[in-house]
Amino acid sequence: MDEIQLAEFQQEMNKLMLEFSGKATTLAREFTQKALEANKYSKFRLKRIVQTPREEEVMAGILAGLQYKEIGANLNICTDTVKFHVTKLLKRAGVSSRRDLERIY
């Protein structure tokens, strides 16, 4: 592969990565919406616990069984930020672990 082909390949990869990043956020929102639609009672409870779009995305990651590192990578935020959002969600839900939070929903 010569330098021109390599540069074109890198540009194409960058485009794909940007496209994937946008789709990952959209998928997280769609997953959360489907989780809400699945059970009206859960919808009521989830709406009270999840108060921001970012928390909605983090909650979708939790419900999908992703690790903090994976959630952060999907949302382009650091692991500490994910932990911060999860801590807020746990407190509002009145549970002490992610597993408990997953069981609720």
Secondary structure, 3 states (H helix, E strand, C coil): CCHHHHHHHHHHHHHHHHHHHHHHHHHHHHHHHHHHHHCHHHHHHHHHHCCCHHHHHHHHHHHCCCCHHHHHHHHCCCHHHHHHHHHHHHHHHCCCCHHHHHHHC
